[in-house]
Amino acid sequence: MRLADVTLGDCIFYHTMDLPGHGTIQGMWDHRGTADVFLGRTDFRGKTVLDVGPGSGFWAFEMERRGAQVTALELGVDDNWDLVPHQSIDLDLIAEERRGAIIAVANSLIFGKCALKSPLKIVRGNCYYAPSLVGKVDIALMGNILQHLRDPFLGIERVADRVTERLIISETLWIEDNAFMNSASLRLIPRFDQAGVTHSWYQVSPVFVGETLKILGFPKLTCEIHDQWYAGGNRFVRHFTYTGTR
């Protein structure tokens, strides 16, 4: 599908967006007004940035607005989502349904790019293969994607390979008990009796992310807890943002 052929009806919006000529388009997450903390209070002026898993592009366009040159790395139509392999369901059917959702969200990114006349570069592929897909950048953002990865450490490692200055990792905190928050933990999300949970793997703890960043050569760390509006659930959801700087 050519850029000019994408219509609003072809899209699923992951992010709420304000687009010229279209007003406010509602998405599952509305980060307007809370962008600074999600982005680790980072100065993007004159920086090259990789946005991993851009969704509808809210963060890519926001970082452009703040002076960055942005490349978005998103799943392609034929790239495999890390589906949880429940043996009690038809995984081929789930994969096909997921492929349709990937296309519709990718269309929303294209729709926003056209509406905003954005120079955003879009590269399609899995973040595990980032070193072979994109060049070096000053900064990378991984926003709410670790929970969807079968191997979160590998995902961070492959993206970190592309980063010369700062890696920003923001994640939802569905779990906040002290034992989890104070340990370098991955807590498994899917369960045997919840076969409908096919798209999420782990809740990652802030300590896990911080230790991973240090291991991969980002010793200067900041971490901030914050709330983001989840329009899909009509409530705020706790997040953490870790920044690691080389």
N, C-alpha and C positions, 0 to 999 in steps of 0.2 A: 504494500500500500504506500503510495507517495504521500509526502508530508501534506500537500494541499488537499488530499482526499480524505483525511481524517476528520470526522465530524464528532460533535459532542456525544451523539448516540453510540459511537464506537468505543467510548471510554468508560473506565471505572476509575474514580479519583480516590487515591489513597490519602492524599493530603487535601485539606481545604485550601483553595486558591482564589486570589483576586486577579482576574484576567481582564485586560482591556477589551472592551466591546462585549464582555460576557458577565461582568459583575462578579459576585462571589459564588463560587461553585463548591458545594459542600463535599467533604471527604471524610474518611474515617478518623483522621487525626487533624486537629487544628492547632498549629504551633504559632499562629500569629500573636505577637506580643510576648512570646517566651523563647524567642530564637537565640538571644545572647547566651543564655545559660546552657542550652542544648548544644551550642557550637563551642562551648568551652571558653567563651569570651575571647575568641581568637581574632587577631587583626589579619584580614585577608587581602589588604591592599597590595597589589602587584604580585600576588602569589599564584602559582599553578596548583590546582586542587583536583583530587580524584574523589568523586562522590560514589561510594560503593552501594549498590542497591538503591537507586534514586527514587523509586516509586513514581509519583506524579511530578517530581522535580522541585518541590518546594524548597529543599535545601540547596540544590544546585543553583536555582534562580536567585535565592537569597544571598548565596556566597558571591555570585556574579554582581549582584547589586552592591555588595560591599567591596568590590574591586578585584575579584579573583577571575582568573581564566580557568574554566571548569571543564573537566571530562567526566562523564557519567558512565559507570560500568554497570550494565543491567543484564539480566538473563535474556538470552535469545530464545526464540520459539522452540528450538530443538535442544536447548540445554536442560539437563535434568535438575528438577527441584529435589532437594534432599528429603524425599518422602519417608516417613516412618513405615517400615515394611510389615504392617499388621497382616497376619496370615488369614484373618477372618474376613477381609474385604477384597474387592477387585481393584488392585493397585493400578492396573492399566486404565480403568475407567477414571479413577481419581487423578491419575497423571494427565489424562486428556482434559478433564475439567479444569485442572490447575493450569494447563497450557492455555486454555481460553481466557482465564483470569490474567495470566501473564501478558497476553496480547492486549487485553483491554486496558490494563494499567500502563503498559508501554505506549498505547495510543494516547493516554492522558498526558504523558511526558511530551510526546510530539505535539499534541494540541497546545500545551502551554508554551512550548518553544516557539511555535508559530505565532501565537497571540502576543507574546512578549518580544518577538523579533530577537530572540536570544541566540548568541553565537555558540551555545553549548554543543560540545562534541559528544556524541553518543557512541559507545563501544559496547558490543554485545558479547557476553560470555560469562562464565562462572568465576567468582572471585578466587577460587583455588588456582586459577590459571592466570592471575593478574600479571605475573612477571613476563609472560609471553604475549599479553594483550595490550598493555599500556606502557608508556615511557615513565621516566622518573618525574616525580612531582614534589613540590615543597610540602604540601599538606594533603592528608587523606581523611575523609569522614566515613565511618561505619556507623550508620544510624539505624538502630533496631533491626540488625540482621543476624547477630550472633545466635539468638535463640532459634533461628531457622537453619542453622548449620549443624550437620552431623559431627563436624570436627571444628569447633570454634577456634582452637589454638592454631590449626593449620590455616584457617581463613585469615586470622590476624597476621600470621607469619608471612603469608604470600602478599598481602597488601603492604605490610611493613617493608618488604623488599623494594617497593617502589618509592618510599618516602624518605626525603632527605632532611626534613625539619620536624614536623609534628604530625602525630596520629591522634585523631579525636574518635573516641568510642562512646556512643550513647546507647543505653539499653533500658528497657522497662524493668521495673522491680515489682513483680507479682508476689514475691516472697521477701519478707523483711525480718524474720526472726533473728535473734542475736547470733545463734550458732552459725547460721548461714552467712550473715552479713560480715562476720569477723573471721571467716575462713576462705581459703582459695578454692571455692567449690563450684562444681557443676551439679545442678539438681535436675534429674530427669523429669520431663514434663509428661510425656505419653505414658499411659498405663494400659494393661491388658484389657481392662473392662471399659476403655474409652477409645474405641476404634475410630471414632470420628476425629481424634487428634492426630492428624497426619502431617501437619506442616510445621510443627514446633518440636524441638528436641530438648533444649536445656534452658533453665534459668541460670545465667552466669552471675556469680557474685562480683561485687566491685573489687574485692581483694584478688580474685582470679585475674581480672583484667589488668589490675595494677602490676601484679607479679609477672604476667605475660609481657607487658610492655617493657618492664625492666630487663627481662631475659633477652628480649629482642633488640635491646640497645637504646631504649628511651628512658633514661634515668631520672629526668626532671618531670615529676608528676604533679598533677592537680586533680582533685575529685570534688564534685559538687552534686548534692542531691536536690532534685527539683520535681515539680509536677507539670504534666502536660495534659491538655484537654483531649480526651478520647470521645469524639463525637459519636462513634459507633456504640458506646456504652453510656453516653450522657453523663460522664464523670471525669474527674481528674485521676490520672494514674501516675504513681511515683516513678521517677527515672533517676539514673545516675549518669553523669558524663565524666569520663576520665580523659585527660589529655596527657600524652607522653611526648616529651621533646628531646631530641638527640643532643 
